[in-house]
Amino acid sequence: MGEEKPKSIAGYVEMKSGHNFIGDVWTKVYFTIDEKNKNLLILKSADPSQAPQEIISLPSVKSIQYYNNKGTDHKRFNILLGDEDKDGKSEKAHKFRVNSEMDGKKWVEGLNDWKDWFLLNW
């Protein structure tokens, strides 16, 4: 088997859910890891009885990285799925933000640790 299993992570982040005439629309969602199925579950709340709003297979994620537009923002991060198009943009990108740089680091490093662990222990 691979290296030591990562620390469990779960909690609230904000997910970009669109754009309106005022600006970006952010929705509070709950992240948790589904170890059995190697997924990141995105829920509307911490209630485990609800169906996930979205399921992301961590081993199939292309990258999890800080948002970078004219400088890196450690309070925002993207989960990129699929290949890049001719302009270098991912076919599908989920955009998230948190309250502090420390929280951003926790999520980017933690999700990458889980992604790597799932790949090594497939």
URLINTA-V885372 format. One record per helix or strand. SS is the DSSP state (H for helix, E for strand). FROM is the first residue (numbers start at 1). LEN is the number of residues. If there is no record, write none. Layout:
# URLINTA-V885372
ss=SS from=FROM len=LEN
ss=SS from=FROM len=LEN
This chain:
# URLINTA-V885372
ss=E from=10 len=10
ss=E from=24 len=11
ss=E from=39 len=5
ss=E from=54 len=4
ss=H from=58 len=3
ss=E from=63 len=6
ss=E from=72 len=13
ss=E from=90 len=8
ss=H from=101 len=20
